[in-house]
Amino acid sequence: MVLFRSVSALSKLRSRLAQQSYSLGSIRWLQVQSATDVDLHSQLKELIPEQQERLKKLKSEHGKVQLGNITADMVIGGMRGMTGLLWETSLLDPDEVHFLSSIDNLGIRFRGLSIPECQKLLPAAKDAGEPLPEGLLWLLLTGKVPNKEQVDGLSAELCSRAKVPDHVFKAIDSLPVAAHPMTQFATGVMALQVDSEFQKAYEKGMPKAKFWEPTYEDSMNLIARLPSVASYIYRRIYKDGGIIPADSSLDYAANFSHMLGYDDPKMLELMRLYITIHSDHEGGNVSAHTAHLVGSALSDPYLSFAAALNGLAGPLHGLANQEVLLWIESLVKECGEDITTDQLKDYVWKTLKSGKRTRVTNLKFKHCLQVVPGYGHGVLRKTDPRYTCQREFALKHLPHDPLFKLVSKLYEVVPPILTELGKVKNPWPNVDAHSGVLLKYFGLSEARYYTVLFGVSRSIGIGSQLIWDRALGLPLERPKSVTMDWLESYCKKAA
């Protein structure tokens, strides 16, 4: 039955694709793998030359095509909304219609596939289960949906690369246990850099066309080793240093959950879903853009990813997921779990008028600095699809959990209040609004650690794009900056 549903879904997608006259931006959209070759490296070696030619042709034939107009608001406002990065692995789409929108407009697509489509088509650990992150890694790198054999082969490859040198743990141990988990995580990644294959190859000298190969080695090693580093930090801080060895019989996400100390089969499924949906989010967000920027200087994947983690640790980016759970816990502490709708509205208004500044994402209020944690998004103008799939997971596995019921009630209460405030471009929940409640349900309640989970997940998208950055020979990133005097003068002349 599960196989039938998958084939049926695939047939519908292919039929829909056949009706389109344009070419989507992915490499080979929805080309489901049938070959027995399970080696990802050899697949890339075959794909890269044709993509290099594709980019060369695009630049020569259409290099002068204008993609939009830059306004002073964009320059002042953090380059928000500027189309200025090539990011192959995923694409965000606001709610407006554009040239890709005839395919289900569900906010984010990984190589052309929405999250629900990934859940249907990517191999899972069990029937009707959540997709395996290894399958998404294959999809991001090749543009093809892998079969189960290829995903199992990739799981085995990552396992074979997962050994972490002792000096990494010693570097982490040199920090106080009280150091923020993200500080310890970034330190561990920098310690891993000692073994960079790209750095060694570059120092020996190698043709630019082959830069992608040691980048592939570094990226795969980094992705493989991060769960061991991250779980070591978790056990060091919260479990008195009691380390749990890896289990080579488990897939990537399940093994990570196991090393953290959580073996409930439902928690393994949650970790598979969590890593998959947090893996990539277009190239303009702080962590992805930072990795791309640092990598454009030919810094190796370890240096690039460590820089990305430092961006992810900011309250306006990945640190927000801990803020959401802390805010919900403070709500429960003050009002109780069995809160009425009117009490909830009062608490939301109290939060908005508190004057305490927390995460502000695309919300501009005349008299308020505070926002409701977990609501708003820098690009999307509707409910984040990553929120939706987590809600569906909760409805399936923990429908009666009091905190989940509270999150559901917030979904009904918060958007109308934010809309009432005015000047709110997106009053809807984002990915952070739900993840903490799910993790807490299964026992992982340490909110300060949540951004590390985000970081492990994001390595899949960042690593995939870094490989393609090298394969396509993308140049050093160097945007032009201007002074306020220049901007004032230019705008006066243009008026």
N, C-alpha and C positions, 0 to 999 in steps of 0.2 A: 504493500500500500504506500509506504514512504517513497519507494523507488518510483511508483506510478505518479505520485504527486510531483516529485522532482522533475520527471520527464515531461509531465504535462506543463509545469511552470516554464520549463526550458523551451518547449514548443511554442508557447504563447509569446515568450520573449523574442524568439527567433522570428515569429510571424510579424510581431510588431516592428522589429528591426527591418524586415524585408520591405515594409511600407515606407521606410524613410529614404529620401533621395540624397541626404547628406552623409558625410563621413564623420563618425564620432571621434573624439580625441584619443581614445585608447588605442593600444597597439593592434590587437586583434580581438575586437570586442566579442565577448562571450564565446570564444572558441574553446569549447570544453575539451580537455585533454583526453586523448584516446591512446597515445603512444605509450609504450612500455618503458621508455626512458624516464628514469626518476631523478636524474641529475639536473639540478636547477642551474648550475654554472654553465653546462653545455647548452641549455635552452637560451640563456642570455647571450652566449657567444654567437648563436645563430641569429638572434633578434637585433642585436646592436648595430651591425652594419646597415641594415635597411632603415633603421631609425636615424642614424647619422645622415644618410642620404636624404631622408624625409625632411630633416631640419635644415640641411643645406639648401634644398629646393625651396622650402618655405621662406628662408631668408632672402634668397636671390630673386624670387618671383613676387614676394609680398612684403619685403622688408620695410617699405615706405608707407604701408597702410596705417592710417591713424586709428588707434583703439579708443580714443575719447579725448576729452578736454580736461586739463588740470586747472583747478580753481584755487584761489587763495585759501579757502576753507580747508582744502585737502592738504596743502602745504603746512598750514598751521596745526591742523588736527591729526598729526601723526600719519600722514599719507593715507588716511582712511579712504577706501574706495578706489584708489588708484590701481589700474591694471598694469602691473610692472614686474611680474615674476612668472617664469615658466616652471610649473609644478605638475608633473605627469601623473602622479599616483592617485590623486583625488581632486574633487571639485565641489565647491559649495555653491548652492543656488538659492538666492532669496526667493520670495514668493512670486516675483514678477515672471512673466513669460519671456523666454528668449529662445535661441536657436536649438537648445537641447531639451526644451521643456516638454516636447511631445512624449518623451519617456517619463514615467511616473516622477513627478516633481516632488521629491521627498527630501530636499534639503542638502544631502550630501551623497555623493556617488564615489565609490571606489572603482576606478577604471570603468566607469559607466554603469556600475551596479549600485542600486540603492541598498540600504541596510536590510530591508525585508527580502530583497532578492539574494543578497549574500547569505542570509539565514536559510533560504530555500536551496541554494545551489552549491554552496561550499560544503565539503565533506565534514561530517560531525563524528564525535567519538561514539555516539549511540544513535539509534533511530529517533528521528524527530528532535534531536538534540541541538544545542547551540553550535555554531561553526567553530572549527579549530583555527586558532590564529595562524598556524603554519600555512593553512590554505589561503588565508588573506595575504600573507607574505608572498606566496607564489603568485597570486593574482596581481598584487601591486608591482611586482618585478617584471612579469611577463605579459600582463593583460589577458591572461587565459585562466579559465576556471580549471583547477587541477582535479584529477581523479584521486580516489582514496589511496591508491598505491603510491602515488607521487607525494601526497601529504605525509604518509607514513614514512617514506624515505627521507623527506625533509625533517621530520621529527627526529629520526635516527641521526641525521647529520648534525642537527643542532645539539643533540645529546653528546655526540662525539667531540664537539667543540667547547663543551661547557666547563671544562676544568679551569678553575681560577687559581692563579699563582698565590703562594702564601704571602708575598709582600703586599698584596692588595689588602688582605685582612689586617696585616700589621699597620698599614697606613690608616685604615679606619680606626683601629684600636688606639692610635696615637691621639685621637680626638676625645674630648670628654663625652661620656655616655649621654649627657644632657644636650649635646649639640643637636640641632634640628636634623631629622632624618634626611632631608634633602641636602644638607651640608655634608653629611656622611656619605650620601650616595654619590654626589659629584666628586668627592675626594676619592672614592673607590674607582670611579670611571677614569679619573686622571691617573691613578695608579696602574690601571689596565693598559694605559697608553704605552707603557714601556715596551710592550710586545707588538707595537704597530708594524704590520707588514708593509703598509704604504710608505711610512717613513724610511724603513730600511731600503725598499726598492728605489725610492726617489734619490736617496743619498748615493746609491750605486750608479744611478743613471738609467733611465728607461724611456722609450718613446712615449709621447703624450697619448697616442692611440691605445696604449695598454694600461693607462692609469686606472681604468675601471677594475682591473683584475685584482690588484692588492687592496683596492677599496672594497671590493666584494669580500675578500678574506677578512678584512678588519670589521666590516659591517656584520657579517655573519657571526664572527667570534664575539663581537660586542653583544648582539642580540642574544646569543646562546648563553653568555656568562652573566647577564644582568640579573636573572632570577636568583642565582646563588648569592650575588653581592647584596641584592635587595633583601632577601630573606635573612641573611646574616645580620644586617642592620636591624631588622625587626626583632629578631631573637635577642640581639645584644641589648637593645633598649628596653624591651617590654617583657622578655621571658628569661631574664637573668643569664643570658648567654648560652642557653641550652640549644645547640645547633642540631637540626634535623637533616640527615644526609639525603641527597637526591635519590629518586627512584627512577631508574632508567626505563622501567616498563611503562611509565606514564607519559602522556603528551606534554607539550610545553607549558600550557596554562595549568593543567592538573598538577604537574610536578612543582610548579611555583607555589600553588596553594598548599600542597603537601609540605614543602619546606618551611612555609610560614607556620604550619601546625594545624591546618584545616583540611580534613579529609571527608567531610560530608559530601556525598555525591552531588547534591544540589549546589553546594559551594563550588565544586569543581566546574559545574556547568556555568555558574555565575562568573567565575574567573575567565572561562573561555569567552563568554559574551563580553565581559568588561574589557579584556585586552583587545578583542576584535574591534569594538566600536570606538575605543580611545586611540587606536593605532595611528590614524592619520586624519588631518582636518584642513586640507589645502595648505598652501605655502605661506599665507600672509600672517598667520598667528605668530606670537612672539617666539615660541620654542622652535617651530619649523623654520621661520624666517632666519632666526639666529643661526641655526645649523647650516642653512644654505649660504648665508653671508660668510660665516667663518670658513666653511668648506670651500667657498669660491677663492680663498687665498691659498688653496691647496693644503690647508690644515687637514690632518688625517681624521677619520671618523670619530676617534676617541675625543680629540680636542674639540671637534665640532659639536658632538653630542653633549660633552660636559658644559659647553657654553649654552646649549639649548636648555639643559637642566637648570642652569642659573636663572634663565628667563622663566622657565616653568614654575620656579619657586616663588615668583612674585605674586602678591595678593590679587593683582588684576588678571592673572592667568591661572595656572594650575593650582595655586594655593587656595583658590576659591572653594574647591570641593571639601576642604576641612571646615571652612567657614559655614557652609550650609548645615552640616550636622550639628555644629556647635550652636548655631542659631535655633535649630529645631529643639535641641536639648534644653536651651534656655527658655524656650516657649513652654515646653512640657513642665519644667521646674516651676515656672510662675503660674501656669494655668491648669496643669494636669493633662493627661492623655485624652480624657473624655471632654474635650473642649467644644463648646457650641460654636455655631457659625458666627454669631454676633461677637463672642469673645475673641474669636480668631481675627475678625475684621478689626476689632479694637487693637489687638496686639500688632497687626500689620501696620496700622496707622501710627501706633506708638513707635514702631521701628523706623518708619519713614521720617518721623518728626524728631527723632532722637538727636540728630546733629552729629552722630558718630559716623565717620567716613569708613566704609568698607568697600567692597567691590562695586565699581560703577562701570557698567557695560552698556554703552549706547543709550543711557537714560539721562535726559536733561530736564531737571525740575527747577522751577523758579526759586522755591524756598526750601528745598530739601537736599541734603548732602547724602543721606543714607539711602540705600536701596534694600530690597528684599533679596537676600543671598539666594542664588540659583535661578534668578529671573533676569531675562535680557540676553542678547547675543549680538556680537559685533557685525554679523553679516545676515543671519537668518531673520526672517520677519514672520515667523510662525513657530509653533512648538518644535523644539529640537527633536529630530527623529531618534536620537540616542536616548532622550528621555522616554519617548514612546515605547521603544523596545524594552527598556528596563521596567517600565510600568507593566507591560505584557508579561514579563518574567515574574514580577511580583504577583500579578493576578493568578498566575499558574501555580506558583510555589508557596506564597505566603499571603493569601488574600485577607486573612483575619488579623494580621499583625497590626497592633495599634499605631505604630509609627507610619506604616504604609497607608493606613486609613487617614492619618493626619496629612501626609503628603498629597493624597488624593483630594482632601478637602481644601488644601492650599491651592491646588490647581483650579478649583472652582472660585476661590475667593480673591486671589491676588491679581489676576489679569484685569478684572473690572476696576479694581482700585487703582492700579497703575494707569489704566486708560483714563480714568477720571482725573488723574493728575495733569494730563495733557503733556504734549511734547514727548511722548513715549513711542519710540519707533517699534519696539518689540516688548510687549508685556508678558510674553510667554516663557515657560520654563526652559532651561537649558540642561545639558547633560549632568551638571553638578547637582541639580535639584533632587536627584533620585539616588545616585550611587551610594552615598553614605548610609542611607537607611537600609539598603540591601546588605551591605557589608556588615553593618552592626547586627543585623538579624542573625547572621551566621557566626557571630562572635568577634569579628575583626572591628572592634569599636574604637581603636586608637586613631582619632581623626587627624592628628599631626602626621601620621604616616601615609595618608591617602595619596598625597601628591607623588610619593615614590611609586605607587601602583600605576599612576598616570604616566610617570617617566618610563617605566619598563614597557608599557604599552606603546608609547610614542616612538620608541626605538625602531619599531617595525616600519613605520612610515618614513621616518627620517633616514634610516639606513637604506631603504629602497631608493629614495630620491637621491641620496648622495652617490649611489652607484650610477644612476642615470646622469647625474651632473657630470661625472667623470667621463662616462661613455659618450655623451653628446658634446663634450669639450666646452661646457658653458664657461663664460669668462668671469674674471674678477668683478664682483658687484661694486659699482661706484656711482651712486646717484648724485646729482648736482644739488648742492645746498645754496641757500641765499640768506642774506641778512634781513632784519626787519626794515632797515633803511631802503634796501633794494626793493623789497616787496611793496612798501608804501609808495615809492617812486613809480614802480611799474604800474600799480593799480591806478594811480592818479592819471598817468598818461593814457591808460586804457579806457578810463571813464569817459 
